Amino acid sequence: MPILTKLHTIARTPLAHTPTPIEPLSNLGKHLGSGRIYVKRDDCTGLAVGGNKARQLEYYFGEALEQSADTVLITGAVQSNFVRMAAAGAAKLGLTCHIQLEERVTDAGAEYRESGNVLLNRILGAVMHTYPKGEDEAGADANLRLIAEQLGEAGKKPYIIPLAPGHPPLGALGYVRAAGEILDQLADTHYPIDEIVVASGSGNTHAGLLFGLRALDSDIAVTGVCVRRNRKAQLARITTRCQEIAALLETESPVQRQDIQLTDDTFAPGYGHLNDATHEAISLCARLEGLLLDPVYTGKSMAACLKLARNTGKNKSILFIHTGGIPGIFAYRDSLI
Ligand SMILES: *Cc1c(COP(=O)(O)O)cnc(C)c1O
């Protein structure tokens, strides 16, 4: 497979427990009267409570170690799972981790600011910084670069985990790889998957998975569920991401315009805010399957998955990617009960 030849030459540090299981959600399917629903348990990747960032971080830490970094820096929302898992990865690899938390969710309570991922960051020993403006990616990045410069002047070897647009999406490669893992599992289990549903935030997971599937000649549909910005903006982002992945892998993108499917039906009222469909999804999965979802990402993407399952009836089998985020449950305690 010529499209993915380069992938195997890019530095990667194993951190995730893989392959993660694929499990049927039989009670849920019966309850909805729909076709079959399966879940890919990427909440079980290990690395301090798990999630999709474990696969992505394998490539960022791969590059950090290649550059002999001794300190990594990362910026994100206060309850960022990426930041928490970066802190865990750094600890495991013996690196210092500086994290910058951006105040993205206004009117947040004490639990949001102190519990969930924030609590875990502290336990994991990360050095914490805050950035007051939540919707200023460029500003947050510039401030992080400033901290890195100061660390450099103090004799450290800093590596910034670059998440803003304009940087090669190394993290997406984790999901290009995951596409191969999923196709192997489907070949073994004969689960007849027609469509994959996945949260679409930075787009690394969505674009990586779609790119990997098409590169491996699979035509399984992939629906990205908007959790961070509306459909139009996300469409532009995924389109760019696919081109960036192709550039990184020194190849042509196998993803066609019509492959990029997105819904923002369950996005309102916005990033990190719950709605009724999300509450229903969280409650149904917990009570029918013993499966926990988080309020920011997987609750919303499962809400979209339920809608799709209801609308398409018995004819379609769906694979839901559980991207993790479990610590968020504790940060959103007041909105969940
Ligand atoms: C980051 C995150 C996502 C979104 O993944 P992207 O690769 O940024 O699109 C989804 N779910 C959880 C739990 C996350 O932490």
The ligand as an SDF file (V2000), in Angstrom:
LIG
                    3D

 15 15  0  0  0  0  0  0  0  0999 V2000
   -9.9660   15.5720   21.9150 C   0  0  0  0  0  0  0  0  0  0  0  0
  -11.1490   14.7200   22.0530 C   0  0  0  0  0  0  0  0  0  0  0  0
  -11.9940   14.4770   20.9570 C   0  0  0  0  0  0  0  0  0  0  0  0
  -11.7980   15.1390   19.6250 C   0  0  0  0  0  0  0  0  0  0  0  0
  -10.7160   14.5900   18.9300 O   0  0  0  0  0  0  0  0  0  0  0  0
   -9.9710   15.4300   17.8100 P   0  0  0  0  0  0  0  0  0  0  0  0
   -8.9190   14.5430   17.3200 O   0  0  0  0  0  0  0  0  0  0  0  0
   -9.4500   16.6730   18.4680 O   0  0  0  0  0  0  0  0  0  0  0  0
  -10.9900   15.8050   16.7880 O   0  0  0  0  0  0  0  0  0  0  0  0
  -13.0540   13.6150   21.1300 C   0  0  0  0  0  0  0  0  0  0  0  0
  -13.2870   13.0320   22.3190 N   0  0  0  0  0  0  0  0  0  0  0  0
  -12.5170   13.2430   23.3860 C   0  0  0  0  0  0  0  0  0  0  0  0
  -12.8710   12.5880   24.6500 C   0  0  0  0  0  0  0  0  0  0  0  0
  -11.4130   14.0880   23.2900 C   0  0  0  0  0  0  0  0  0  0  0  0
  -10.6410   14.2950   24.3650 O   0  0  0  0  0  0  0  0  0  0  0  0
  1  2  1  0
  2  3  1  0
  2 14  2  0
  3  4  1  0
  3 10  2  0
  4  5  1  0
  5  6  1  0
  6  7  2  0
  6  8  1  0
  6  9  1  0
 10 11  1  0
 11 12  2  0
 12 13  1  0
 12 14  1  0
 14 15  1  0
M  END
$$$$
